[in-house]
Each structure stands twice: as C-alpha cells, then as structure tokens.
Amino acid sequence: MSQVNFDAMSDDELKRYFLENRQDESAFQAYMDRFNQRSKSVIARPSDPDFDTKIQAAIRQKLEASSTSQPANNTVERTEWSLASSFSVLLAAAQLPVSLLRCAEEE
C-alpha cells in the first residue's frame, strides 16, 4: 500500500479516507489520534439546574448540523415526525462524545 500523508488531509478528508479504507490500520490510528486531540467541552454538570435544557440544545444543534448535510429526499412525513424525531434525538445523543454526557467528578 502506498504511503498516504494523513497530516495533509482535512478532518473531513481523513474521515472519508478512513471510511473508504477501513482495512488501513494507519488511517484508523491517524483518525483516532486526531479525534482525541479535539477539545472536549462540558455542556452541563449534573448539578446544573438547566442540565436537561442544555443537553437537549446540544442534541438539537447536532441534529441540525447533520440535517444540513443530508440529501433533500430524506424528508420525514409530518405524521411520522414524532417517532422519527425521538429516534433521531437518541442517535444524536449516542454520537455526542462521552465526556459531554459523563458526570463531572469535581464541582
């Protein structure tokens, strides 16, 4: 396999390359290294009185960001919206970094 310069790739390019070349362990390692270097902010602490509101807002932002990258033909009919949106919120929560949802040890 030829040498690929992962450092020269943008985050999106590296992700796309990794997804297209899943057998390439060096691509996986480069992707994980870059992912782990990203700053991880804490949205809310469990003792925060607005914990639920802040988490829901973060999930909503994640959904809105992903929906802008979806093709227009993936629309959901109004009658199915409630179930589909609930499922989407669960999926978005699962994609949030664990550090955003984990209980903070120090208050």
Contacts in CASP RR format, 6 or more apart in sequence:
PFRMAT RR
TARGET T0000
AUTHOR 0000-0000-0000
METHOD contacts of the structure
MODEL  1
MSQVNFDAMSDDELKRYFLENRQDESAFQAYMDRFNQRSKSVIARPSDPD
FDTKIQAAIRQKLEASSTSQPANNTVERTEWSLASSFSVLLAAAQLPVSL
LRCAEEE
1 24 0 8 1.000
4 17 0 8 1.000
4 24 0 8 1.000
4 26 0 8 1.000
4 27 0 8 1.000
6 14 0 8 1.000
6 17 0 8 1.000
6 26 0 8 1.000
6 27 0 8 1.000
6 30 0 8 1.000
6 31 0 8 1.000
6 34 0 8 1.000
9 17 0 8 1.000
11 34 0 8 1.000
14 27 0 8 1.000
14 30 0 8 1.000
14 31 0 8 1.000
14 34 0 8 1.000
15 31 0 8 1.000
17 24 0 8 1.000
17 27 0 8 1.000
18 24 0 8 1.000
18 27 0 8 1.000
18 28 0 8 1.000
18 30 0 8 1.000
18 31 0 8 1.000
21 27 0 8 1.000
22 28 0 8 1.000
40 97 0 8 1.000
40 99 0 8 1.000
40 100 0 8 1.000
41 100 0 8 1.000
42 99 0 8 1.000
42 100 0 8 1.000
42 104 0 8 1.000
43 54 0 8 1.000
43 55 0 8 1.000
43 58 0 8 1.000
43 100 0 8 1.000
44 50 0 8 1.000
44 51 0 8 1.000
44 54 0 8 1.000
44 55 0 8 1.000
45 51 0 8 1.000
45 103 0 8 1.000
45 104 0 8 1.000
45 107 0 8 1.000
46 103 0 8 1.000
46 104 0 8 1.000
47 107 0 8 1.000
48 54 0 8 1.000
55 93 0 8 1.000
55 101 0 8 1.000
56 89 0 8 1.000
58 96 0 8 1.000
58 100 0 8 1.000
59 89 0 8 1.000
59 92 0 8 1.000
59 93 0 8 1.000
59 96 0 8 1.000
62 92 0 8 1.000
62 95 0 8 1.000
62 96 0 8 1.000
63 88 0 8 1.000
63 89 0 8 1.000
63 92 0 8 1.000
66 92 0 8 1.000
76 84 0 8 1.000
76 85 0 8 1.000
93 101 0 8 1.000
END
